[in-house]
Amino acid sequence: MLADFVVSTLFPRVDFVIDLHSGGRSLEFLPCALAKYSDNGSATETAQLELLRQFAAPVSYLTSGKGGGGETTLAAAAQQLNVPAIMTELGGGERISLKGLVIAKNGILNVLRAQGILRSERSFADLNSTRFMRVNGPADYVYAPHDCIFEPLVELGQSVNEGDPAGRLYRYGELDEQPRILNFESSGTVACKRSQSSARHGDCLFHLFQEIDDPGN
């Protein structure tokens, strides 16, 4: 019912959407804003790129939208109605990030100022300062191959190369054995990592961003 109200009642009345997320329970994210983007040249996607520049998070992540719910997400619903929409991931691990709060506050105020809704003599964030990134494909993800205790070996924002160690995995009940080392299958910037030491088979442990040029320039 809530989803129907948002899509059928709110979306037709708005000029743009900002959907604030903070990483959820199991993952911790490099603070970023993101948008569903397919480089189709539409006015909606052009407006979304401009919103990302105005929000000016440290990183702006362009996603195909095929994962994480696909066409059932808020972003997909907004795009189907030609409503520009951006989202954020500003923390994680069920914790409040002070850095994430600052990015959210300044980003929202900056968008409102740039859109002519808020009158202010100063900018709340540096326009066009965001770094555009994307995920190239499955090789940018690291998943737990079995139930385990997970020990990360890299930090958020760290640059890694293909073959670098990502983490150690310890099997339950076999903690006296040598841990298994998982390696990255591609190079990039560590975008998120698992915030919990316990992992089940198939849980996401890391994924990487690949930096790209601003698609609007």
TORFIPA-91233 format. One record per residue (C-alpha): residue in one letter; x, y, z. Coordinates in steps of 0.2 Angstrom, whole numbers, padded with zeros to 4 digits, always signed. Layout:
N
AXYZ
...
This chain:
217
M+0000+0000+0000
L+0014+0012+0004
A+0023+0008-0012
D+0007+0011-0022
F+0004+0028-0013
V+0022+0034-0017
V+0021+0029-0035
S+0003+0033-0039
T+0000+0049-0028
L+0017+0057-0024
F+0028+0054-0040
P+0016+0063-0052
R+0017+0078-0041
V+0036+0080-0039
D+0050+0087-0049
F+0063+0075-0042
V+0067+0062-0029
I+0081+0059-0016
D+0080+0042-0008
L+0092+0042+0007
H+0099+0025+0013
S+0113+0021+0025
G+0119+0004+0020
G+0108-0007+0030
R+0113-0021+0042
S+0126-0032+0034
L+0136-0020+0023
E+0146-0004+0026
F+0147+0007+0011
L+0160+0020+0005
P+0148+0036+0006
C+0140+0038-0011
A+0125+0044-0021
L+0119+0033-0035
A+0107+0033-0050
K+0100+0021-0062
Y+0108+0025-0078
S+0109+0016-0095
D+0116+0030-0106
N+0101+0032-0117
G+0102+0051-0118
S+0085+0053-0110
A+0080+0070-0102
T+0077+0060-0086
E+0094+0053-0085
T+0102+0070-0090
A+0093+0077-0075
Q+0098+0063-0064
L+0117+0066-0068
E+0114+0085-0064
L+0106+0080-0047
L+0121+0069-0043
R+0133+0084-0047
Q+0122+0095-0036
F+0121+0083-0021
A+0140+0081-0023
A+0143+0066-0013
P+0162+0060-0013
V+0157+0046-0025
S+0142+0045-0037
Y+0139+0027-0043
L+0130+0023-0059
T+0120+0007-0059
S+0111-0003-0072
G+0098-0007-0059
K+0098-0025-0064
G+0102-0031-0047
G+0095-0028-0030
G+0076-0029-0035
G+0078-0024-0054
E+0063-0015-0060
T+0054-0016-0043
T+0064-0003-0035
L+0060+0015-0031
A+0072+0021-0044
A+0065+0010-0058
A+0047+0016-0054
A+0053+0034-0054
Q+0062+0032-0071
Q+0046+0024-0078
L+0037+0040-0074
N+0051+0051-0080
V+0054+0057-0063
P+0073+0060-0060
A+0078+0050-0044
I+0095+0048-0035
M+0098+0037-0020
T+0112+0036-0007
E+0122+0024+0003
L+0129+0033+0018
G+0135+0021+0031
G+0130+0003+0036
G+0131-0010+0050
E+0115-0002+0058
R+0126+0012+0064
I+0124+0031+0062
S+0138+0039+0053
L+0142+0057+0057
K+0151+0058+0040
G+0136+0051+0032
L+0124+0063+0041
V+0135+0078+0035
I+0135+0072+0017
A+0116+0070+0018
K+0112+0087+0025
N+0124+0097+0014
G+0119+0087-0001
I+0100+0090+0001
L+0103+0108+0005
N+0114+0110-0011
V+0101+0102-0022
L+0087+0113-0015
R+0098+0128-0018
A+0103+0123-0036
Q+0085+0119-0040
G+0080+0137-0034
I+0069+0130-0019
L+0081+0137-0006
R+0088+0154-0006
S+0106+0155+0000
E+0121+0165-0004
R+0133+0151-0001
S+0135+0133-0008
F+0134+0119+0004
A+0145+0107-0006
D+0157+0109-0020
L+0147+0107-0036
N+0154+0095-0049
S+0166+0088-0036
T+0160+0071-0036
R+0169+0056-0043
F+0159+0045-0055
M+0160+0027-0053
R+0152+0010-0059
V+0152-0008-0056
N+0158-0017-0072
G+0151-0034-0068
P+0151-0050-0057
A+0170-0050-0055
D+0169-0034-0045
Y+0160-0044-0031
V+0167-0056-0018
Y+0155-0068-0010
A+0157-0081+0004
P+0159-0098-0003
H+0153-0107+0013
D+0147-0102+0030
C+0162-0095+0040
I+0169-0082+0051
F+0175-0067+0040
E+0191-0057+0043
P+0193-0042+0031
L+0210-0038+0025
V+0206-0021+0016
E+0197-0005+0021
L+0184+0005+0012
G+0191+0017-0001
Q+0206+0006-0003
S+0213+0003-0021
V+0216-0015-0024
N+0222-0025-0039
E+0216-0042-0047
G+0223-0056-0036
D+0226-0046-0020
P+0220-0054-0004
A+0202-0048+0001
G+0199-0058+0017
R+0202-0074+0027
L+0188-0086+0030
Y+0188-0098+0045
R+0176-0113+0045
Y+0165-0115+0060
G+0171-0129+0071
E+0188-0130+0062
L+0196-0114+0069
D+0213-0123+0072
E+0215-0126+0053
Q+0223-0113+0042
P+0210-0100+0035
R+0206-0099+0017
I+0211-0083+0008
L+0199-0075-0004
N+0207-0065-0018
F+0199-0051-0028
E+0195-0055-0046
S+0197-0038-0053
S+0205-0021-0049
G+0196-0006-0042
T+0191+0004-0026
V+0183-0005-0011
A+0165+0001-0012
C+0158-0009+0002
K+0163-0023+0014
R+0153-0034+0026
S+0151-0026+0043
Q+0148-0043+0052
S+0161-0056+0056
S+0149-0070+0054
A+0144-0074+0035
R+0133-0087+0027
H+0136-0096+0010
G+0133-0083-0003
D+0134-0067+0008
C+0142-0052-0001
L+0159-0048+0007
F+0165-0034-0004
H+0162-0026-0020
L+0172-0014-0030
F+0169+0002-0040
Q+0178+0007-0056
E+0181+0026-0058
I+0174+0033-0075
D+0174+0050-0083
D+0159+0061-0079
P+0146+0054-0092
G+0139+0072-0095
N+0156+0079-0101
